[in-house]
Amino acid sequence: MIFSDPQPVPFDLQDHYGVPPEAYWKEEYFTVSEAYFSMELDRASKLMTIEPGMKALDIGAGLGKCMIALRRAGFDAYGFEPSVPFRDRAIDRMGVDPERLRLGDMETITYDNAQFDLITFGAVLEHLYDPSASIAKAMQWLKPGGLIHVEVPSSHWLINRIINTAYRVQGLDYVGNISPMHPPFHLYEFGLDSFLANGRALGYEVAFHQYIVCQTYMPRILDPFLKWYMARTDRGMQLSIWLKKV
């Protein structure tokens, strides 16, 4: 796990999460294709028996796209979102039911114990000040045998290693980790070992994990080799991991 010390602290929660969606995403992001979240749903079906009416919770639901995909797959989908403008757009533009998408943050929101079969942290855990406490809280909401899906930036991403080496060669003490350096900030990067150790402490097991290559942000001519190498060595940008409550 990689993190900054000291951590950036917003004066107000909306300083951190109040970024207008139109400033953060392009217009085409305000649509939900049939393929959206399909790989994750396919993986979930391999790790658990999905039955109509199972309850799912999307933590940090954003525009509600994952909630929509979960509903299409037969889940009774709920979510919460700390950003006022993102929740507003989810309701007004995406048609998400406001009764199912609550406004709130991980630290203060509550649900009944053992209520959900599936919980998702999609690009969320890296923004939270206490990831372990957040997972522990979500585990309380999860039914025994239920799954939590997490997608986080990998601490082993090859491109950061290349950038950090370039900085050292120049005699600079900069690092490329914990980006982007704009709201909402990344506070952590994660490795598999972090979740294995945390699972022993909190009572869950890692049911599946994979590293996803994503973009390289390097000259396009280097992309084929870099992506091939990252795929073969688990040095992709994103860690996708499934946690099972035992």
Number of C-alpha atoms within 10 A of each C-alpha: 13 14 15 12 7 6 12 12 11 13 8 9 12 15 13 18 20 16 17 13 20 13 8 10 10 9 10 7 13 17 12 15 11 9 8 15 17 15 10 14 15 10 13 18 12 10 15 14 8 16 11 10 13 17 20 25 28 24 25 27 27 25 27 29 21 24 29 19 20 24 18 12 17 15 21 18 25 26 24 23 24 22 24 17 19 23 26 19 19 24 17 13 13 17 12 21 14 16 9 14 26 16 18 18 17 22 12 6 12 12 12 9 13 14 17 25 23 25 25 23 21 18 17 20 25 22 19 17 17 14 17 17 14 15 21 17 17 22 25 16 21 26 18 16 13 22 27 26 21 19 22 23 25 25 23 24 23 21 20 20 16 11 14 18 16 14 15 12 9 10 9 11 9 13 15 15 24 18 15 11 11 9 15 18 19 25 23 24 25 20 18 19 10 12 20 14 12 18 20 11 11 16 13 25 18 18 14 14 15 15 25 20 21 12 13 19 9 10 7 9 8 11 14 10 10 20 19 12 15 21 16 12 12 18 23 27 22 24 24 19 19 23 24 23 20 14
